[in-house]
Amino acid sequence: MKVVKFGGSSLCSSEQIRKVADIIRSDAERRIAVVSAPGKRSSGDTKVTDMLIALHANHTAGLDTEDALSRIIDRFASIVNDLEIDQSLLTQFERTLVHYLETITSKDRLLDALKSCGEDFNAQLVSAYLNQIGVRAEYMSPKEAGILVTDEPSNAQLIESSYDTLNRLKDTDHVLVIPGFYGCSENDDIVTFPRGGSDITGAIVARGVEAELYENFTDVSFIYSAHPGLIDRPHAIREITYREMRELSYAGFGVFHDEALEPVFKKHIPVMIRNTNDPDVEGTKIVSDRAFIPEMPVIGISCDEGFTSITMNKYLMNREIGFTRRLLQILEDHRLSYEHIPSGIDNLSVILRTRQFEGNSKLEEVMADINDKLEPDSMYVEDDLALLVIVGEGMKEHVGIATKTTTALSDNGVNISMINQGASEISMMFAIAIKDAHKALRAIYSNYFKEVKV
């Protein structure tokens, strides 16, 4: 049993859907397919999900929705007509959209219901095409599949009992096509997952049916050691662990959303990243453990921008019981999450994503609260930071990683604001100025991968 998920770029047109159908029928073990909404056909195109969000915006603003509705139906019509699928699907799609617009009064509920239609309609369409070409297939809604979620619009979390319900699907003798991105609440409301929603659905289904492999088809053949847009012909990763992938996803790798690994990680189900346009290439495999390659202690380098650090200095801070706990309480009171907390005996820094401070005085309020409750001797803020992260299971067995990295940065004129290493020793973080991010990434990449041949 393999669960296979196809992203928006894999399903953006009739040509791409033909490729998807060929991939599914080429392997009898691919018995469950999770699909995304149609993505962009070209750089200037619009994703169907964005079209659905625009429809919602027009409706809630009291504007005419006919044009926005027609564009959505026309987009699906181009696929239906090219694939020569039954036209009744288009009528059904339009009725569904109109029904949601006319009956759902809550703005948040309506947004979730409309956003889900991209995946929902595409699953019905893919199922119809598979049957047309002789592959026995069945569309199955998340509700029918048993994907029960919590009731927070746009932030669905799976209810654990769903796995038991999903498990019954493992005995299917034909292809099930399930829309990604959303589930159903106990009140029968449609609730969408946060970012990376279809990846999350695919991983949930793979865990539920105890799949041998979860294949995630996208528009790249591999996960690379650095962003291909910043590094010329970066090293292709053949095998990577869940932990390494999690660290890299957190630090800006966009191939696989980090939350989507959690369901398969718990059951040690391997994930294969593959390319819809080059399906014969095996791609990158995400596994629990991998062999250590001595000449490659670092497997990937990533850089993410948009961070702010708050640094507190206080003499004898290390002897003050409860200092860090009280700091964390202040962050919780202001509904802030932190990324790193590097510390010394008399100082402590907390690094947060800058977007959390959106608002006129949020940062000032937090600093005033820290000043009042923790009474630091001094405190300062650094904005416009980037976090450069190097990741590799082999780092803990390799001497000189920090020296090699700091030397590369120094030789290229990059100043380091702070360094932090996780307790697992598989990652190391360097806070630097945003203006130096690309230069730093290229310098470190050259240091670790220019001689790698594997």
Kinemage of the C-alpha trace (Angstrom):
@kinemage 1
@onewidth
@group {chain A} dominant
@subgroup {mainchain}
@vectorlist {calphas} color= white
{ca met a 1} P 0.000 0.000 0.000
{ca lys a 2} L 1.314 3.395 -1.046
{ca val a 3} L -0.368 6.715 -0.401
{ca val a 4} L 0.487 9.250 -3.069
{ca lys a 5} L -0.090 13.003 -2.857
{ca phe a 6} L -0.046 15.400 -5.798
{ca gly a 7} L 0.559 19.114 -5.371
{ca gly a 8} L -1.015 22.026 -7.200
{ca ser a 9} L 1.655 22.203 -9.910
{ca ser a 10} L 1.033 18.504 -10.639
{ca leu a 11} L -2.674 19.144 -11.211
{ca cys a 12} L -2.756 22.586 -12.807
{ca ser a 13} L -3.920 21.495 -16.268
{ca ser a 14} L -5.336 18.617 -18.294
{ca glu a 15} L -1.812 17.757 -19.480
{ca gln a 16} L -0.582 17.463 -15.901
{ca ile a 17} L -3.596 15.397 -14.827
{ca arg a 18} L -2.831 12.923 -17.625
{ca lys a 19} L 0.670 12.549 -16.144
{ca val a 20} L -0.823 12.004 -12.686
{ca ala a 21} L -3.168 9.328 -14.010
{ca asp a 22} L -0.249 7.535 -15.711
{ca ile a 23} L 1.715 7.616 -12.442
{ca ile a 24} L -1.196 6.132 -10.492
{ca arg a 25} L -1.902 3.318 -12.936
{ca ser a 26} L 1.799 2.472 -13.353
{ca asp a 27} L 1.918 1.003 -9.827
{ca ala a 28} L -0.893 -1.149 -8.427
{ca glu a 29} L 0.279 -0.371 -4.874
{ca arg a 30} L -0.733 3.302 -5.303
{ca arg a 31} L -4.239 2.808 -4.040
{ca ile a 32} L -4.906 6.115 -2.278
{ca ala a 33} L -4.289 9.489 -3.936
{ca val a 34} L -4.559 12.803 -2.083
{ca val a 35} L -4.904 15.820 -4.363
{ca ser a 36} L -4.403 19.574 -4.123
{ca ala a 37} L -6.280 22.318 -5.948
{ca pro a 38} L -5.035 23.301 -9.428
{ca gly a 39} L -1.965 25.499 -9.109
{ca lys a 40} L -0.397 27.994 -11.493
{ca arg a 41} L 0.038 26.966 -15.131
{ca ser a 42} L 2.637 29.698 -15.633
{ca ser a 43} L 4.307 32.437 -13.593
{ca gly a 44} L 1.564 34.945 -14.427
{ca asp a 45} L -1.309 32.556 -13.680
{ca thr a 46} L -3.519 32.435 -10.566
{ca lys a 47} L -3.955 29.444 -8.266
{ca val a 48} L -7.532 28.205 -7.933
{ca thr a 49} L -7.329 28.617 -4.145
{ca asp a 50} L -6.495 32.306 -4.628
{ca met a 51} L -9.470 32.628 -6.990
{ca leu a 52} L -11.723 31.132 -4.317
{ca ile a 53} L -10.353 33.558 -1.719
{ca ala a 54} L -11.091 36.429 -4.129
{ca leu a 55} L -14.655 35.138 -4.517
{ca his a 56} L -15.028 35.214 -0.741
{ca ala a 57} L -13.616 38.757 -0.576
{ca asn a 58} L -16.107 40.016 -3.176
{ca his a 59} L -19.021 38.347 -1.424
{ca thr a 60} L -18.190 39.641 2.054
{ca ala a 61} L -17.605 43.156 0.669
{ca gly a 62} L -21.050 43.145 -0.923
{ca leu a 63} L -19.618 43.218 -4.463
{ca asp a 64} L -20.855 41.274 -7.472
{ca thr a 65} L -19.565 37.691 -7.456
{ca glu a 66} L -20.666 36.584 -10.921
{ca asp a 67} L -17.362 37.362 -12.631
{ca ala a 68} L -15.237 35.708 -9.892
{ca leu a 69} L -17.508 32.661 -9.933
{ca ser a 70} L -17.313 32.376 -13.718
{ca arg a 71} L -13.495 32.490 -13.691
{ca ile a 72} L -13.383 29.566 -11.270
{ca ile a 73} L -15.804 27.463 -13.292
{ca asp a 74} L -14.000 28.369 -16.526
{ca arg a 75} L -10.731 27.168 -15.033
{ca phe a 76} L -12.217 23.756 -14.250
{ca ala a 77} L -14.077 23.733 -17.593
{ca ser a 78} L -10.779 23.979 -19.470
{ca ile a 79} L -9.636 20.781 -17.765
{ca val a 80} L -12.968 18.946 -18.067
{ca asn a 81} L -13.281 19.765 -21.768
{ca asp a 82} L -9.699 18.777 -22.612
{ca leu a 83} L -10.079 15.457 -20.783
{ca glu a 84} L -13.562 14.914 -22.249
{ca ile a 85} L -15.079 14.279 -18.831
{ca asp a 86} L -18.831 14.410 -18.208
{ca gln a 87} L -19.921 18.081 -18.271
{ca ser a 88} L -22.345 17.499 -15.398
{ca leu a 89} L -19.413 17.903 -13.021
{ca leu a 90} L -19.219 21.624 -13.892
{ca thr a 91} L -22.898 22.114 -13.088
{ca gln a 92} L -22.359 20.372 -9.772
{ca phe a 93} L -19.331 22.540 -8.986
{ca glu a 94} L -21.240 25.761 -9.664
{ca arg a 95} L -24.188 24.633 -7.554
{ca thr a 96} L -21.868 23.867 -4.651
{ca leu a 97} L -20.242 27.313 -4.762
{ca val a 98} L -23.598 29.095 -5.008
{ca his a 99} L -24.996 26.993 -2.169
{ca tyr a 100} L -22.120 27.980 0.118
{ca leu a 101} L -22.483 31.661 -0.803
{ca glu a 102} L -26.216 31.624 -0.123
{ca thr a 103} L -26.344 29.541 3.049
{ca ile a 104} L -23.187 30.137 5.120
{ca thr a 105} L -23.462 33.375 7.081
{ca ser a 106} L -20.219 33.245 9.082
{ca lys a 107} L -17.310 34.859 7.184
{ca asp a 108} L -14.755 32.433 8.612
{ca arg a 109} L -16.918 29.383 7.906
{ca leu a 110} L -17.614 30.571 4.377
{ca leu a 111} L -13.920 31.147 3.697
{ca asp a 112} L -13.059 27.597 4.775
{ca ala a 113} L -15.903 26.103 2.747
{ca leu a 114} L -14.930 28.021 -0.391
{ca lys a 115} L -11.189 27.323 -0.003
{ca ser a 116} L -11.900 23.591 0.269
{ca cys a 117} L -13.589 23.561 -3.134
{ca gly a 118} L -10.308 23.642 -5.066
{ca glu a 119} L -9.226 20.301 -3.643
{ca asp a 120} L -12.739 18.883 -3.505
{ca phe a 121} L -13.567 19.605 -7.149
{ca asn a 122} L -10.162 18.400 -8.326
{ca ala a 123} L -10.557 15.085 -6.481
{ca gln a 124} L -13.898 14.504 -8.204
{ca leu a 125} L -12.369 15.420 -11.543
{ca val a 126} L -9.311 13.155 -11.147
{ca ser a 127} L -11.509 10.256 -10.038
{ca ala a 128} L -13.775 10.694 -13.080
{ca tyr a 129} L -10.784 10.763 -15.441
{ca leu a 130} L -9.216 7.651 -13.907
{ca asn a 131} L -12.447 5.715 -14.430
{ca gln a 132} L -12.624 7.023 -17.987
{ca ile a 133} L -9.200 5.562 -18.833
{ca gly a 134} L -10.005 2.214 -17.242
{ca val a 135} L -8.620 2.657 -13.735
{ca arg a 136} L -11.299 1.817 -11.171
{ca ala a 137} L -11.414 4.828 -8.866
{ca glu a 138} L -13.701 6.375 -6.263
{ca tyr a 139} L -13.917 9.940 -5.010
{ca met a 140} L -14.058 10.005 -1.214
{ca ser a 141} L -14.670 13.180 0.783
{ca pro a 142} L -12.676 13.776 3.985
{ca lys a 143} L -15.882 13.209 5.953
{ca glu a 144} L -16.437 9.810 4.317
{ca ala a 145} L -12.784 8.927 4.845
{ca gly a 146} L -13.076 9.773 8.537
{ca ile a 147} L -10.852 12.872 8.762
{ca leu a 148} L -12.388 14.434 11.869
{ca val a 149} L -10.820 17.726 12.977
{ca thr a 150} L -11.095 20.408 15.633
{ca asp a 151} L -13.433 23.315 15.032
{ca glu a 152} L -11.116 26.308 14.533
{ca pro a 153} L -11.499 27.847 11.054
{ca ser a 154} L -8.306 27.755 8.951
{ca asn a 155} L -6.431 25.993 11.754
{ca ala a 156} L -7.823 22.460 11.842
{ca gln a 157} L -6.053 19.903 14.021
{ca leu a 158} L -6.718 16.212 13.565
{ca ile a 159} L -8.695 14.386 16.246
{ca glu a 160} L -6.686 11.284 17.140
{ca ser a 161} L -9.605 8.861 16.743
{ca ser a 162} L -9.542 9.608 13.001
{ca tyr a 163} L -6.622 7.207 12.572
{ca asp a 164} L -8.766 4.261 13.648
{ca thr a 165} L -11.457 5.249 11.146
{ca leu a 166} L -8.962 5.765 8.344
{ca asn a 167} L -7.427 2.353 8.976
{ca arg a 168} L -10.391 0.629 7.329
{ca leu a 169} L -9.338 2.140 3.994
{ca lys a 170} L -6.181 0.018 3.821
{ca asp a 171} L -8.110 -2.931 2.413
{ca thr a 172} L -9.429 -1.029 -0.617
{ca asp a 173} L -9.112 -2.949 -3.887
{ca his a 174} L -9.373 0.157 -6.085
{ca val a 175} L -8.016 3.709 -6.135
{ca leu a 176} L -9.466 6.166 -3.635
{ca val a 177} L -9.092 9.864 -4.492
{ca ile a 178} L -9.318 12.096 -1.424
{ca pro a 179} L -9.164 15.913 -1.451
{ca gly a 180} L -6.426 17.388 0.721
{ca phe a 181} L -6.353 20.556 2.826
{ca tyr a 182} L -9.468 20.097 4.952
{ca gly a 183} L -11.428 17.901 7.312
{ca cys a 184} L -14.853 17.833 8.896
{ca ser a 185} L -15.678 18.934 12.453
{ca glu a 186} L -18.027 17.112 14.807
{ca asn a 187} L -20.637 19.727 13.846
{ca asp a 188} L -20.232 18.795 10.157
{ca asp a 189} L -18.485 22.074 9.314
{ca ile a 190} L -15.684 22.159 6.754
{ca val a 191} L -12.439 23.244 8.465
{ca thr a 192} L -9.177 23.770 6.570
{ca phe a 193} L -5.693 22.930 7.787
{ca pro a 194} L -3.085 25.696 8.072
{ca arg a 195} L -0.198 26.077 5.596
{ca gly a 196} L 0.834 22.941 3.724
{ca gly a 197} L -2.660 21.517 4.194
{ca ser a 198} L -2.626 18.911 1.431
{ca asp a 199} L 0.752 17.611 2.596
{ca ile a 200} L -0.764 17.258 6.065
{ca thr a 201} L -3.749 15.315 4.702
{ca gly a 202} L -1.482 12.976 2.759
{ca ala a 203} L 0.633 12.236 5.832
{ca ile a 204} L -2.460 11.691 7.983
{ca val a 205} L -3.919 9.208 5.501
{ca ala a 206} L -0.564 7.419 5.124
{ca arg a 207} L -0.358 6.948 8.873
{ca gly a 208} L -4.004 5.933 9.155
{ca val a 209} L -3.714 3.117 6.600
{ca glu a 210} L -0.204 2.165 7.791
{ca ala a 211} L 1.216 2.738 4.321
{ca glu a 212} L 4.512 1.181 3.313
{ca leu a 213} L 5.475 4.454 1.625
{ca tyr a 214} L 4.107 7.989 1.331
{ca glu a 215} L 4.990 9.471 -2.072
{ca asn a 216} L 4.742 13.240 -2.371
{ca phe a 217} L 4.768 14.360 -6.016
{ca thr a 218} L 5.676 17.953 -6.768
{ca asp a 219} L 7.581 19.858 -9.482
{ca val a 220} L 11.139 19.007 -8.355
{ca ser a 221} L 12.991 15.694 -8.406
{ca phe a 222} L 14.947 16.193 -5.192
{ca ile a 223} L 15.335 18.143 -2.025
{ca tyr a 224} L 18.574 20.056 -2.504
{ca ser a 225} L 21.282 20.978 -0.028
{ca ala a 226} L 20.535 24.662 -0.630
{ca his a 227} L 17.961 26.726 -2.498
{ca pro a 228} L 18.449 26.211 -6.278
{ca gly a 229} L 17.501 29.834 -6.859
{ca leu a 230} L 20.476 30.997 -4.779
{ca ile a 231} L 23.068 28.287 -5.463
{ca asp a 232} L 23.956 27.137 -8.972
{ca arg a 233} L 23.316 23.388 -9.369
{ca pro a 234} L 23.162 22.511 -5.664
{ca his a 235} L 23.836 18.992 -4.395
{ca ala a 236} L 20.787 16.684 -4.659
{ca ile a 237} L 19.970 14.898 -1.399
{ca arg a 238} L 19.177 11.212 -1.901
{ca glu a 239} L 18.290 10.395 1.704
{ca ile a 240} L 17.521 12.607 4.679
{ca thr a 241} L 16.126 11.959 8.162
{ca tyr a 242} L 12.873 13.338 9.548
{ca arg a 243} L 14.853 15.412 12.040
{ca glu a 244} L 17.061 16.934 9.355
{ca met a 245} L 14.062 17.691 7.174
{ca arg a 246} L 12.220 19.282 10.076
{ca glu a 247} L 15.154 21.585 10.815
{ca leu a 248} L 15.503 22.608 7.168
{ca ser a 249} L 11.751 23.121 6.661
{ca tyr a 250} L 11.641 25.348 9.708
{ca ala a 251} L 14.508 27.414 8.305
{ca gly a 252} L 12.855 28.134 4.974
{ca phe a 253} L 12.946 24.977 2.812
{ca gly a 254} L 9.655 25.117 0.920
{ca val a 255} L 9.464 21.629 -0.625
{ca phe a 256} L 7.763 19.999 2.336
{ca his a 257} L 5.944 21.758 5.138
{ca asp a 258} L 7.401 20.793 8.522
{ca glu a 259} L 4.023 20.081 10.195
{ca ala a 260} L 3.253 17.514 7.507
{ca leu a 261} L 6.025 15.210 8.715
{ca glu a 262} L 4.608 14.710 12.203
{ca pro a 263} L 2.017 11.960 11.420
{ca val a 264} L 4.422 9.776 9.417
{ca phe a 265} L 7.343 10.476 11.763
{ca lys a 266} L 5.502 8.850 14.665
{ca lys a 267} L 4.989 5.619 12.711
{ca his a 268} L 8.353 5.669 10.872
{ca ile a 269} L 6.660 5.683 7.458
{ca pro a 270} L 9.230 6.738 4.821
{ca val a 271} L 8.387 9.673 2.561
{ca met a 272} L 9.579 9.911 -1.048
{ca ile a 273} L 9.715 13.327 -2.730
{ca arg a 274} L 9.204 12.834 -6.478
{ca asn a 275} L 8.667 14.858 -9.627
{ca thr a 276} L 5.422 14.515 -11.579
{ca asn a 277} L 7.254 15.622 -14.720
{ca asp a 278} L 10.071 13.100 -14.271
{ca pro a 279} L 8.456 10.169 -12.433
{ca asp a 280} L 11.202 7.639 -13.200
{ca val a 281} L 13.634 9.498 -10.922
{ca glu a 282} L 13.383 8.075 -7.399
{ca gly a 283} L 13.925 11.443 -5.725
{ca thr a 284} L 14.687 12.158 -2.083
{ca lys a 285} L 13.679 9.695 0.623
{ca ile a 286} L 12.882 10.941 4.139
{ca val a 287} L 13.588 8.215 6.707
{ca ser a 288} L 14.013 7.661 10.437
{ca asp a 289} L 17.732 6.864 10.213
{ca arg a 290} L 20.353 6.971 7.482
{ca ala a 291} L 23.972 5.980 7.034
{ca phe a 292} L 26.520 8.614 8.020
{ca ile a 293} L 28.637 9.894 5.116
{ca pro a 294} L 32.009 11.005 6.606
{ca glu a 295} L 32.776 13.502 3.842
{ca met a 296} L 29.349 15.117 4.247
{ca pro a 297} L 28.669 15.986 7.909
{ca val a 298} L 26.331 18.791 6.831
{ca ile a 299} L 23.446 17.718 4.592
{ca gly a 300} L 21.724 21.047 4.067
{ca ile a 301} L 21.981 24.797 4.544
{ca ser a 302} L 19.031 27.139 4.729
{ca cys a 303} L 18.413 30.789 5.474
{ca asp a 304} L 15.168 32.414 6.542
{ca glu a 305} L 14.561 36.128 6.959
{ca gly a 306} L 12.373 38.312 9.156
{ca phe a 307} L 13.542 37.920 12.766
{ca thr a 308} L 13.931 40.226 15.765
{ca ser a 309} L 16.066 39.582 18.846
{ca ile a 310} L 15.606 41.075 22.313
{ca thr a 311} L 18.731 40.848 24.468
{ca met a 312} L 18.700 41.343 28.263
{ca asn a 313} L 21.791 41.910 30.419
{ca lys a 314} L 21.645 41.475 34.191
{ca tyr a 315} L 24.517 40.889 36.612
{ca leu a 316} L 24.208 37.468 38.349
{ca met a 317} L 21.322 36.499 36.077
{ca asn a 318} L 22.407 32.857 36.339
{ca arg a 319} L 21.694 32.894 40.100
{ca glu a 320} L 18.234 34.413 39.783
{ca ile a 321} L 15.769 31.549 40.139
{ca gly a 322} L 12.830 31.710 37.735
{ca phe a 323} L 14.221 34.399 35.393
{ca thr a 324} L 13.677 32.410 32.187
{ca arg a 325} L 10.300 31.091 33.370
{ca arg a 326} L 9.079 34.649 33.958
{ca leu a 327} L 10.365 35.714 30.545
{ca leu a 328} L 8.456 32.872 28.886
{ca gln a 329} L 5.336 33.863 30.817
{ca ile a 330} L 5.626 37.399 29.453
{ca leu a 331} L 5.867 36.033 25.908
{ca glu a 332} L 2.843 33.810 26.522
{ca asp a 333} L 0.845 36.728 27.940
{ca his a 334} L 1.497 38.631 24.715
{ca arg a 335} L 0.731 35.515 22.617
{ca leu a 336} L 4.245 35.342 21.202
{ca ser a 337} L 6.209 32.224 20.240
{ca tyr a 338} L 10.002 32.214 20.228
{ca glu a 339} L 12.505 30.522 17.921
{ca his a 340} L 15.754 30.459 19.940
{ca ile a 341} L 16.987 31.539 23.376
{ca pro a 342} L 20.819 31.774 23.366
{ca ser a 343} L 22.163 32.653 26.820
{ca gly a 344} L 25.253 33.404 28.903
{ca ile a 345} L 25.739 33.722 32.644
{ca asp a 346} L 24.660 37.390 32.697
{ca asn a 347} L 22.737 37.784 29.456
{ca leu a 348} L 19.964 36.154 27.509
{ca ser a 349} L 18.557 36.746 24.032
{ca val a 350} L 15.192 35.698 22.696
{ca ile a 351} L 14.697 35.485 18.920
{ca leu a 352} L 11.180 35.855 17.536
{ca arg a 353} L 9.633 36.200 14.092
{ca thr a 354} L 9.198 39.904 13.370
{ca arg a 355} L 5.699 39.487 11.907
{ca gln a 356} L 4.394 38.770 15.415
{ca phe a 357} L 5.041 42.424 16.290
{ca glu a 358} L 2.742 43.781 13.598
{ca gly a 359} L 0.896 46.667 15.219
{ca asn a 360} L 1.738 50.138 16.426
{ca ser a 361} L 3.259 49.370 19.807
{ca lys a 362} L 3.450 45.600 20.338
{ca leu a 363} L 7.247 45.482 20.641
{ca glu a 364} L 7.302 48.479 23.003
{ca glu a 365} L 4.648 46.832 25.192
{ca val a 366} L 6.659 43.619 25.435
{ca met a 367} L 9.850 45.463 26.325
{ca ala a 368} L 8.057 47.549 28.950
{ca asp a 369} L 6.671 44.353 30.483
{ca ile a 370} L 10.147 42.745 30.533
{ca asn a 371} L 11.628 45.872 32.088
{ca asp a 372} L 8.950 45.992 34.774
{ca lys a 373} L 8.925 42.292 35.724
{ca leu a 374} L 12.544 41.213 35.137
{ca glu a 375} L 14.405 44.501 35.805
{ca pro a 376} L 17.366 43.904 33.476
{ca asp a 377} L 20.390 46.198 33.797
{ca ser a 378} L 20.123 46.900 30.079
{ca met a 379} L 18.177 45.683 27.093
{ca tyr a 380} L 18.435 46.168 23.328
{ca val a 381} L 16.691 45.049 20.153
{ca glu a 382} L 18.101 43.918 16.809
{ca asp a 383} L 15.774 43.994 13.798
{ca asp a 384} L 16.169 42.793 10.212
{ca leu a 385} L 17.872 39.552 11.149
{ca ala a 386} L 18.195 36.392 9.087
{ca leu a 387} L 18.748 32.961 10.597
{ca leu a 388} L 21.276 30.837 8.736
{ca val a 389} L 20.963 27.158 9.710
{ca ile a 390} L 23.320 24.282 8.907
{ca val a 391} L 21.894 20.791 9.432
{ca gly a 392} L 23.287 17.271 9.451
{ca glu a 393} L 23.112 14.110 11.539
{ca gly a 394} L 26.890 13.779 11.036
{ca met a 395} L 27.698 17.086 12.742
{ca lys a 396} L 27.814 15.555 16.210
{ca glu a 397} L 30.507 13.101 15.039
{ca his a 398} L 32.558 15.710 13.212
{ca val a 399} L 35.105 18.038 14.808
{ca gly a 400} L 35.428 21.667 13.677
{ca ile a 401} L 31.979 22.409 12.239
{ca ala a 402} L 31.603 25.714 14.103
{ca thr a 403} L 35.141 26.831 13.209
{ca lys a 404} L 34.716 25.962 9.535
{ca thr a 405} L 31.440 27.909 9.391
{ca thr a 406} L 32.568 31.011 11.273
{ca thr a 407} L 35.747 31.153 9.191
{ca ala a 408} L 33.739 31.088 5.970
{ca leu a 409} L 31.530 33.913 7.235
{ca ser a 410} L 34.485 35.962 8.476
{ca asp a 411} L 36.386 35.558 5.200
{ca asn a 412} L 33.369 36.968 3.381
{ca gly a 413} L 32.814 39.908 5.701
{ca val a 414} L 29.662 38.602 7.387
{ca asn a 415} L 29.184 39.634 11.002
{ca ile a 416} L 27.537 37.097 13.337
{ca ser a 417} L 25.083 38.517 15.876
{ca met a 418} L 24.716 35.240 17.783
{ca ile a 419} L 25.180 31.479 17.531
{ca asn a 420} L 22.985 28.723 18.936
{ca gln a 421} L 23.268 24.939 18.739
{ca gly a 422} L 20.398 22.615 19.511
{ca ala a 423} L 20.733 19.959 22.197
{ca ser a 424} L 20.515 17.234 19.533
{ca glu a 425} L 23.687 18.607 17.882
{ca ile a 426} L 22.282 18.105 14.387
{ca ser a 427} L 21.818 21.825 13.679
{ca met a 428} L 23.569 25.110 14.319
{ca met a 429} L 22.000 28.561 13.951
{ca phe a 430} L 23.758 31.817 13.076
{ca ala a 431} L 21.904 35.130 13.338
{ca ile a 432} L 23.142 37.609 10.748
{ca ala a 433} L 21.922 40.796 9.059
{ca ile a 434} L 19.377 40.259 6.274
{ca lys a 435} L 21.602 42.167 3.843
{ca asp a 436} L 24.289 39.475 4.254
{ca ala a 437} L 21.970 36.458 3.936
{ca his a 438} L 22.637 35.440 0.332
{ca lys a 439} L 26.362 36.108 0.545
{ca ala a 440} L 26.590 34.020 3.726
{ca leu a 441} L 24.625 31.136 2.229
{ca arg a 442} L 26.881 30.962 -0.810
{ca ala a 443} L 30.040 31.162 1.322
{ca ile a 444} L 29.032 28.305 3.605
{ca tyr a 445} L 27.706 26.172 0.757
{ca ser a 446} L 31.029 26.453 -1.052
{ca asn a 447} L 32.817 25.410 2.124
{ca tyr a 448} L 30.803 22.218 2.626
{ca phe a 449} L 29.714 21.021 -0.811
{ca lys a 450} L 32.141 22.148 -3.499
{ca glu a 451} L 34.039 18.818 -3.283
{ca val a 452} L 31.079 16.524 -2.543
{ca lys a 453} L 30.683 13.822 -5.194
{ca val a 454} L 28.073 11.535 -3.606
